[in-house]
Amino acid sequence: MISISKLLCDLDAEGDGLRYDAADESEKPQITERKQRRPVVVWNVTRRCNLYCAHCYAAAQTEPAPGEFSTAEAKAFLDQLVDYGAPVVLFSGGEPLVRNDLIELVDYAADAGLRPVLSTNGTLLTREKAAALRDAGLQYAGISVDGLPERNDRFRGKDGAFEAAVRGIEACLDVGLKTGLRYTITEANAPDLEGVVDLLSDVGLDRFCFYHLDYGGRGAEIADIDLTPREKREAVRRLCDLTLEYHDRGEEIETLLVGNYADAGFLVEYARERFGPEKAAAVYEYLERNGGDPTGERIADVDYQGNVHPTQFWQGYSLGNVRDRPFGEIWEDESNPLLSALREREKHLTGKCSSCRYASICRGASRLRALSTTGDLFAPDPQCYLRDDEIQYDGPIAGGLAD
């Protein structure tokens, strides 16, 4: 994740230590005091979902799937994460709220010292469930809304999904559970971007996660409705503008970009254009601390059957199964060719990525998008929207920072 609000508005957030080694600069309580040394683990606790979303990376189904962890197996897996030192477990799906033991598992994770957070479509959240999750130790709920009512419901395959998600958001806010809105942009819902951001303010949310489409699961089936790189650049620029507009009005919305580290280079360029070289240099320094695309290093995924993946979007490739070996052993086993390649990708990137001045803060962006569209793991991400003059310029990056 890249925080627009942190980099452009100096807005403190609880993830400053985790992302930027900047805990000592923040007045907010921190997730960790130092940048993470172990991955955040996304856990798809079920493949079942009450919706059928066009972009679902897990290709979730409305019916139960075989191989799901029992409660006992789920707790044993959480013990593995504790033993390995994972800082955060993100309960995802499918729709995690279809599991009857979700509250019990959140409570177990919190008691064991993991930070439990939730990714949900929000439609099954009532005030009572939100309160129970809060009391169990849930620290955050990210609720997906992919447009205003008509577009969201069409995208998510069910009439009324928008209104149900808004009720879920309100239920969380009513009980004091920290909540944010998640939005994945495509041609199908791009016209609603500003309306979705306005929705945050209307319902009282202060966190917005803007996701780029990655080409995994059903997301690969709709790659043809992804924005063009030029359109993507303009959408990110508009989100930066909106963040600053809200900030100038005194509405502090934490705005985050997810899934395309071309955003990192763009934010340096945006900061230089809007604020000058000194600000651009500060943005670059934070992004160097962040370290670029985290796939296979600072983010991991474990699916409902226990298969470990380099990221939640890369469900088609398993590094191993936690029923056979502990998570930590699998994640540290660099004899796996894909894991090893991802961790030394700078040696192998080709095309414009190989000479890009922003390589250290991007690291080639999505290797999955590159592989899905070209068949080459090290080809440029087709959704890189930086201009050639930005990539190839051989002068200082900003404020005296050299290549």
C-alpha positions in Angstrom: 0.0 0.0 0.0 1.1 3.5 -0.8 -0.4 6.3 1.3 -1.3 9.4 -0.7 -2.4 11.2 2.5 0.9 10.4 4.3 3.1 11.4 1.4 1.3 14.5 0.2 -0.5 15.8 3.3 1.8 14.4 6.1 -1.2 12.7 7.7 -0.3 10.4 10.5 -1.6 6.8 10.4 -1.2 3.7 12.4 0.7 2.0 9.5 3.5 4.6 9.4 5.9 2.3 11.2 4.9 -0.8 9.3 5.3 0.9 5.9 7.9 3.6 6.3 9.9 3.0 9.4 8.4 6.2 10.6 6.7 5.3 13.8 8.6 7.9 15.8 7.2 10.6 13.5 3.6 9.7 14.1 1.2 10.7 16.9 -1.0 7.7 16.2 -0.6 4.3 18.0 1.4 2.1 15.7 0.8 -1.4 14.3 4.5 -2.0 14.7 7.4 0.3 15.7 9.6 -0.9 12.9 9.0 -1.7 9.2 7.7 -5.2 9.0 10.3 -8.0 8.8 7.6 -10.7 8.3 4.7 -10.7 5.8 1.2 -9.5 6.4 -0.8 -12.7 5.8 -4.1 -12.6 3.8 -6.1 -15.7 4.8 -9.0 -16.8 2.6 -10.9 -18.6 5.4 -13.5 -19.8 2.9 -14.2 -19.8 -0.8 -17.9 -19.4 -0.2 -19.5 -16.0 -0.8 -23.0 -14.6 -0.8 -22.2 -12.5 -3.9 -20.6 -13.2 -7.3 -18.2 -10.4 -8.1 -16.9 -9.9 -11.6 -13.3 -9.2 -10.3 -13.0 -11.8 -7.5 -9.4 -12.9 -7.3 -10.4 -16.0 -5.3 -13.0 -17.0 -7.9 -15.4 -17.4 -4.9 -18.6 -19.5 -5.3 -22.0 -19.3 -3.7 -21.8 -23.0 -2.6 -19.4 -24.5 0.0 -16.1 -25.9 -1.4 -14.3 -29.0 0.0 -11.1 -28.8 2.0 -12.0 -25.8 4.2 -10.2 -25.8 7.6 -12.1 -26.9 10.6 -12.0 -24.6 13.6 -9.2 -26.7 15.2 -7.2 -26.6 12.0 -7.7 -22.9 11.7 -6.4 -22.3 15.2 -3.4 -24.5 14.5 -2.7 -22.4 11.4 -2.9 -19.2 13.5 -0.4 -20.7 15.9 2.0 -21.1 12.9 1.7 -17.4 12.1 2.4 -16.5 15.7 5.4 -18.8 15.8 6.7 -17.2 12.6 6.2 -13.6 13.8 3.6 -12.4 11.2 2.4 -9.0 12.4 -1.1 -9.0 10.8 -3.6 -11.6 9.7 -6.3 -10.4 7.2 -9.4 -12.6 7.3 -10.7 -12.7 3.8 -12.6 -15.0 1.5 -14.9 -15.6 -0.3 -16.9 -13.8 2.3 -15.4 -14.6 5.8 -18.7 -13.8 7.6 -20.3 -17.0 6.2 -18.1 -18.9 8.6 -19.9 -19.5 11.8 -16.6 -19.6 13.8 -15.2 -16.3 12.5 -15.7 -14.4 15.8 -14.0 -17.3 17.6 -11.1 -17.2 15.2 -10.7 -13.5 15.5 -10.7 -13.8 19.3 -8.1 -16.6 19.1 -5.8 -14.6 16.8 -6.0 -11.5 19.0 -5.3 -13.4 22.2 -2.3 -15.0 20.5 -0.8 -11.6 19.6 -1.7 -11.3 16.0 -3.4 -8.2 14.7 -6.7 -9.4 13.2 -8.3 -7.4 10.4 -11.1 -8.2 8.0 -11.9 -7.9 4.3 -15.6 -8.2 3.7 -18.3 -7.2 1.2 -20.1 -5.8 4.3 -23.6 -7.1 3.3 -23.8 -9.6 6.2 -22.6 -7.1 8.9 -25.2 -6.2 11.5 -24.6 -4.0 14.5 -24.6 -7.1 16.7 -22.0 -8.9 14.6 -19.8 -5.8 14.3 -19.9 -5.4 18.1 -19.0 -9.1 18.6 -16.1 -8.7 16.2 -14.9 -5.6 18.0 -15.1 -7.3 21.4 -13.2 -10.3 20.0 -10.3 -8.0 19.1 -10.9 -7.1 15.5 -8.8 -4.0 14.7 -10.2 -3.0 11.3 -12.8 -3.9 8.7 -12.3 -3.1 5.1 -15.6 -3.0 3.2 -15.7 -3.2 -0.6 -17.9 -0.8 -2.5 -17.2 -0.8 -6.3 -19.2 2.2 -7.4 -22.5 3.8 -6.7 -25.7 1.6 -6.5 -26.3 0.6 -10.1 -22.7 -0.1 -11.1 -21.8 -1.6 -7.7 -24.7 -4.1 -7.8 -24.0 -5.1 -11.4 -20.3 -5.6 -10.6 -21.1 -7.6 -7.6 -23.8 -9.7 -9.1 -26.7 -8.9 -6.7 -29.3 -6.2 -6.5 -29.2 -4.3 -3.2 -25.6 -5.1 -2.5 -24.7 -1.4 -2.3 -27.3 -0.5 0.2 -26.4 -3.6 2.3 -22.7 -2.7 2.2 -23.6 0.9 3.4 -25.6 -0.6 6.3 -22.6 -2.8 7.2 -20.4 0.3 7.2 -22.8 2.1 9.4 -23.1 -0.9 11.8 -19.3 -0.8 12.2 -19.2 2.9 12.8 -22.0 2.7 15.3 -20.0 0.3 17.5 -16.7 2.2 17.1 -15.0 -0.4 14.9 -12.4 1.2 12.7 -13.6 0.8 9.1 -12.5 1.7 5.6 -13.9 1.6 2.1 -12.2 -0.4 -0.7 -12.8 0.2 -4.4 -11.3 -1.5 -7.4 -11.3 0.6 -10.5 -12.2 -0.6 -14.0 -13.9 0.9 -17.1 -17.2 -0.4 -15.6 -17.1 1.8 -12.6 -14.5 4.6 -13.2 -17.2 7.2 -13.6 -18.2 6.7 -10.0 -14.8 7.4 -8.4 -15.6 10.8 -7.1 -19.0 9.6 -5.9 -17.4 6.8 -4.0 -15.0 9.2 -2.3 -17.9 11.5 -1.5 -19.7 8.5 0.0 -16.8 8.2 2.6 -17.5 11.7 3.8 -21.3 11.2 3.8 -21.2 8.1 6.0 -18.3 9.3 8.2 -15.5 7.1 7.0 -11.9 8.4 7.0 -10.0 5.6 5.1 -10.2 4.9 1.4 -8.2 2.1 -0.4 -8.0 2.5 -4.2 -7.2 -0.9 -5.8 -5.9 -1.5 -9.3 -7.2 -4.6 -11.0 -4.8 -7.5 -10.8 -5.2 -10.3 -13.3 -5.9 -13.3 -11.0 -9.1 -15.4 -10.5 -12.0 -13.8 -12.3 -10.0 -10.6 -12.5 -8.1 -12.2 -15.3 -11.4 -12.7 -17.2 -12.1 -9.0 -17.2 -8.7 -7.7 -18.0 -10.2 -6.3 -21.2 -12.2 -3.7 -19.1 -9.2 -2.5 -17.2 -8.4 1.2 -17.8 -5.8 2.1 -20.3 -2.5 3.2 -18.7 -3.4 6.8 -19.7 -6.8 6.5 -18.1 -5.2 4.9 -15.0 -2.8 7.8 -14.6 -5.6 10.3 -14.8 -7.6 8.4 -12.2 -4.7 8.3 -9.8 -4.1 12.0 -10.4 -7.7 12.8 -9.7 -7.5 10.8 -6.4 -4.4 12.8 -5.4 -6.3 16.0 -6.2 -9.4 14.8 -4.2 -7.2 13.9 -1.2 -5.7 17.4 -1.2 -9.1 19.0 -1.6 -10.5 17.2 1.4 -7.3 17.9 3.4 -7.6 21.6 2.6 -11.2 21.5 3.9 -10.1 20.0 7.1 -11.4 16.5 6.3 -8.5 14.1 7.0 -9.2 11.1 4.8 -6.4 8.4 4.8 -6.1 7.5 1.1 -4.1 4.5 0.0 -3.2 3.1 -3.4 -3.0 -0.7 -3.8 -1.7 -3.0 -6.5 0.4 -0.9 -8.9 3.7 0.5 -7.8 4.0 2.7 -10.9 2.0 4.8 -8.4 5.2 5.4 -6.5 7.0 7.0 -9.3 3.9 9.0 -10.2 3.6 10.4 -6.7 7.2 11.7 -6.8 6.4 13.4 -10.1 3.1 14.7 -8.8 4.8 16.1 -5.6 7.5 17.8 -7.7 4.8 19.4 -10.0 2.5 20.5 -7.2 5.0 21.3 -4.4 8.5 21.5 -5.8 11.7 19.4 -5.5 12.1 19.4 -1.7 8.7 17.7 -1.3 9.4 15.3 -4.1 12.6 14.3 -2.4 10.8 13.6 0.9 8.2 11.5 -0.9 10.9 9.5 -2.7 12.7 8.9 0.7 9.5 7.5 2.2 8.9 5.3 -0.8 12.5 4.0 -0.7 11.8 2.9 2.9 8.6 1.2 1.8 10.5 -0.9 -0.7 8.3 -1.2 -3.7 6.0 -4.1 -4.7 5.8 -6.5 -1.8 4.7 -9.7 -3.6 6.5 -12.8 -2.2 8.1 -10.8 0.6 6.0 -8.5 2.7 2.6 -9.9 1.7 1.6 -13.6 1.6 -1.7 -15.4 1.1 -3.0 -18.7 2.4 -6.2 -20.0 0.8 -9.1 -21.9 2.3 -7.3 -25.3 1.7 -4.0 -24.2 3.2 -2.1 -23.5 0.0 0.4 -20.6 0.3 0.6 -18.0 -2.5 3.0 -15.1 -3.2 0.1 -12.7 -2.9 -3.7 -13.0 -2.6 -4.1 -12.4 -6.3 -1.8 -15.2 -7.4 -4.1 -18.1 -6.4 -3.0 -20.2 -9.4 0.4 -21.0 -8.0 1.1 -22.8 -4.6 4.4 -22.5 -2.8 3.3 -25.4 -0.5 0.6 -26.3 2.0 0.5 -25.5 5.7 -1.1 -28.8 6.4 2.2 -30.4 5.2 4.7 -27.9 6.5 4.6 -24.9 8.8 4.0 -21.5 7.1 7.4 -20.2 8.1 9.2 -23.1 6.5 7.3 -22.6 3.3 7.9 -18.9 3.2 11.6 -19.2 3.9 12.2 -21.9 1.3 13.9 -20.1 -1.5 14.5 -23.4 -3.4 11.1 -22.6 -4.9 11.9 -21.0 -8.2 9.1 -18.5 -8.3 9.7 -17.3 -4.7 13.4 -16.9 -5.4 12.8 -15.1 -8.6 10.4 -12.6 -7.0 12.9 -11.8 -4.3 15.7 -11.0 -6.7 13.5 -9.6 -9.5 15.7 -6.5 -10.0 18.3 -8.8 -11.7 15.9 -10.0 -14.2 13.5 -7.2 -15.1 13.4 -6.4 -18.8 12.4 -3.6 -21.2 11.7 -0.2 -19.7 11.7 -1.7 -16.1 15.4 -2.6 -16.4 16.5 1.0 -16.7 13.7 2.8 -14.9 14.9 5.5 -12.5 12.1 4.5 -10.2 13.0 0.8 -10.1 14.0 0.9 -6.4 10.6 2.2 -5.3 8.5 0.2 -7.8 10.4 -3.1 -8.5 8.5 -3.7 -11.7 5.0 -3.4 -10.1 2.8 -6.5 -10.7 4.6 -9.5 -11.9 1.3 -11.3 -12.2 -0.1 -8.8 -14.7 3.1 -9.1 -16.7 3.0 -12.9 -16.7 -0.8 -12.9 -17.5 -0.5 -10.7 -20.5 2.9 -11.6 -22.0 3.8 -15.0 -20.5 7.0 -13.5 -19.3 7.5 -13.1 -15.5 10.0 -10.3 -16.0 8.3 -8.2 -18.7 7.1 -4.7 -17.9 3.8 -4.4 -16.2 1.3 -3.5 -18.9 -0.3 -1.1 -16.5 2.8 1.0 -16.0 1.6 4.5 -16.9 4.8 6.5 -16.4 5.9 8.5 -19.4 9.2 7.6 -21.2 10.7 10.9 -20.2 10.0 10.2 -16.5 11.4 6.7 -16.7 14.6 7.5 -18.7 15.5 11.0 -17.4 19.1 10.8 -16.2 19.2 13.8 -14.0 18.5 14.0 -10.2 15.2 12.4 -9.1 14.3 15.3 -6.9 16.0 17.8 -4.7 19.5 16.5 -5.3 18.7 12.8 -5.1 20.7 11.1 -7.9 19.9 8.0 -9.8 
